[in-house]
Amino acid sequence: MVVAYETLESDLCVAGSCGCDSYDSSTERVVCRCLQVSETMLLDAQDRCPFANLRDIAMATGAGTGCTACHRHLRKFLKRGE
């Protein structure tokens, strides 16, 4: 099952889990919930300094330094960049 995330002004919501019906697939996808790092932020940081590993991502964006639940998504992001 694929879970999409959306950023709400008041909170972060896993689409459908909070009962809201305002999910919009065009909203920014948050990859690291702890530090609110979006996919766009990752792409922008990678343009400035390419990532070779999770440590590079953490140094550039902070993503992955909280609970580490996003490491799986960050690894997929790294594979796409190869």
PyMOL commands that set and color helices and strands:
alter all, ss='L'
color gray80, all
select helices_A, chain A and resi 39-48+54-61+71-80
alter helices_A, ss='H'
color red, helices_A
select strands_A, chain A and resi 5-7+12-14+30-32+37-38
alter strands_A, ss='S'
color yellow, strands_A
deselect
rebuild
show_as cartoon
